[in-house]
């Protein structure tokens, strides 16, 4: 089976300070793959390169077998990858509906209504708040909106950068259930998270980054059971 995403040897430095050294990973069609690690491990830099926000200084990115390395973000979106950034970044002075419509900017006008209906079916709470300003919603609701907005471009792969950040534990559980639902609809997920336990519980596979390099890889269950992961990240 051809990989959905293949990343090989990515490297990036900020002002000479290496943030990502030699990262290789893959996502197969229909997979949830977790990219894990502490603050500063290089997770966000890695996914920003994949999404075209940053240009890799070394390495290769291929999507569905085609070279994607160095493509700008608007091209990456059209090829089938969307990034839901850390911090949600909804447009606070726009309504839920307007945020969703912006997410469908690459679509034809006649396609948008059906995409909105699909988003509301997956996120019923957003349907109830379609006319509400995004900035007036709770953190969990804003995270739902950010994910739904990312889905409006009909990606084959969605990258979620720290979707549980700053949310109450009960809301975190709800967000992870929604991520599973998105995946079950046929969309590949690359999940960047510090919450290792929740991430590995739903992930098919995972990679652990440390100081810009992959130090462990395996299935979700293998990584949860790994002694290094338990000691370094789960406090066991």
N, C-alpha and C positions, 0 to 999 in steps of 0.2 A: 504494500500500500504506500502510495506517495505521501510524504509528510505534508501537512498544511503549512507549517512554518519550520524552516531549518536555519539556525543561527550558528555560525562557526567563527571562533577566534576573535570576537568583538573586543575592541579596546578603545578607551576614551580617557583623556586627561583634561582637567580644568587648570589652566595656567601652569602646566607642568606637573600637577599633582594627579597621579593615576587614580581614577575612580572605578574604572573597569579595566581589567588586565588581559583576560583571555577567556571570554565566556562563550560557551557553546551549549545550545539547547535545541529541543525540537518540540513541536506540538503536532499530534496526529489528528486527523479529522474526528470530531466528536469528543475530544478529550478536554478535561480540566487539568491543566498543569500549573502547579504552584511554584512560584519563585520566592524563596524565603530567605530571611536573614535579618540581622539587627540594623539599626539606623546606620547609614554610611556604608553599607555593604556593597552598594552599587546596583541595587534593584531598580530604582527609578531611572537611573542613567541608562541602564540596559533597555528598558521598555521605551524610553524616549528615542533611542536610536532605532528600534524596530518601527516605531510609529512615525519616524521621519522628522521629529522635532529636533534631534541632534544628528549630525553626520558622523558615522564611525570613522575613527582615525586608522583603524585596522579592522579586518574581518569581512565576513560575507553574510548577507541576509537574503534568503530565498523564500518566496511565498507561492505555494502550489507549483513549485518547480521553476518559477521565474525569478530572475534577479531583481531584488528590491533595494539593494544596498545604495544608500545615498539619495533615494527618492524623497522629495519633499512631502510634507504631511498630507497635502491635498491630493497628491497622487496615491499615497498609501491608502487613504480612505476610499478612493475610487477602486482600488484593487481589491478591497474587501477586509480591511483592518480598521477598527476604531479603538481609540484610547479614551477611557474614562479616567481623568487625572486625579491624583491625590488632592483631597480637599474639596471634591465635588465640583466647584466652580460653575454652579448654575448661574444664570443671569437673574439677579435678585429682583430687579424692577420689571421683569417680564413675567407673564403668567405661565402656568404649567403648559398650557396649549402652545404659547409662543416659543417656549424653550424646546418643545418637541418639534415644532415646525422648523426651527433652526437646525435641529439635528438631521433633518431630511433635505438639507440644502443641495445635495447632489442629485436629488430625485426630481422627476417631472411633477408638475403641479397636480396632475390628475392622480398620481400615486399616493399623495400624502394622506388623504382621508383614510384610506385602507390601512396605512401604516400606523396612524394614530389609533384606530380601532384595535389593531393588534397589540399595541403598547398598553392600551387600557384593559384589554383582556388579561394581560400578564400582570398588570399593576392596577387592580381595581381602585385602590385608594387614590391614585392619580386622577382617575375618571371623576371621582367625587370632588376633586379640587381643581378641575381643569381651568377655572377662571381665577384661581387664587394666585397672588404674587409669590414667586418661588422663594423670595427672601423671607417671607412670613411663615414658612413651613418649618417643621422640626428637622433636626439633622438627619434622622432616618428617612423622612419623606424626601428630603433633598437628594439623598443618596439614591433612592429609588428613581427619582427624576433624572439624575445624571446617567444612570444605567439605561433607562428607557430612551433618553435622548441619544445615547450611543447606538442603540439598536435601530433607530430610525433610518440609518444609512444601510440597513440590511447587511451587516458584516458577516463574513464567514468566520472571523476571529475577533473577539472582543477582549481587550486588555483592560483589566481592572486594577488600578493602582491604589492600594490601601483602602478598600471600600469600607472596612470596619472602623477606621480611624475616628476616634472621638465619640463613638456611639455607645449607648448603654448596652449591657450584656444581652438583655432581652431583644433589643433591636438588632444587635449583631447576629443573633440566631435567625431572625427573620430575613436579614439581608443574604445570609448564606443559603437559606432555602430558595430565595429568588435566583441566586446564581446557579443553583442546581436546576431550577426550572428553565432558565435561559439555555443551559447546556442541553437539556433534554429536548429542546426545540430544534437541535441540530447545529448549534453554534459552538465552535471551539472557544475555550476560555483560557487565557493566560492570566493567572491570579497572583498579584504581588501583595504580600501580606507579612506582617510581624506576628499575627495571631496564628502560630504554627498548628496548634491543636485543631482549631476549626477548619483551617485550610486543608490540612492533610486528611482530615476526616472525609472530605468530599472530593479530594483530588485523585485522579487516576495515577498521576506521577508527580514528582517534585524535584526541585533543585535547591540546594542550600548554598547561598553566597556568603563569602567571608573575605573582606578586604579586596573586593572586586574580582574574585575568582570563585568558580564552582568547586566546593570542597566535598559535596555529597550529592548523589542522585539515586533515585529509586522510586518504587511505588509509594503511594501515600502511607500504606500500612507498614512498609519496610522502614520508612523514615521515622514514623511515630515510634517504632520499636527500637530504633537505633540508640545505643548508649550515649553517643556524642550529642545527638539532638536532645535527648532527655536531660542531659546534664547542662548543656550550654544554653538551651532555649526554654526548656520546660521546668527547670529548677528541681529535677529529681535526682 
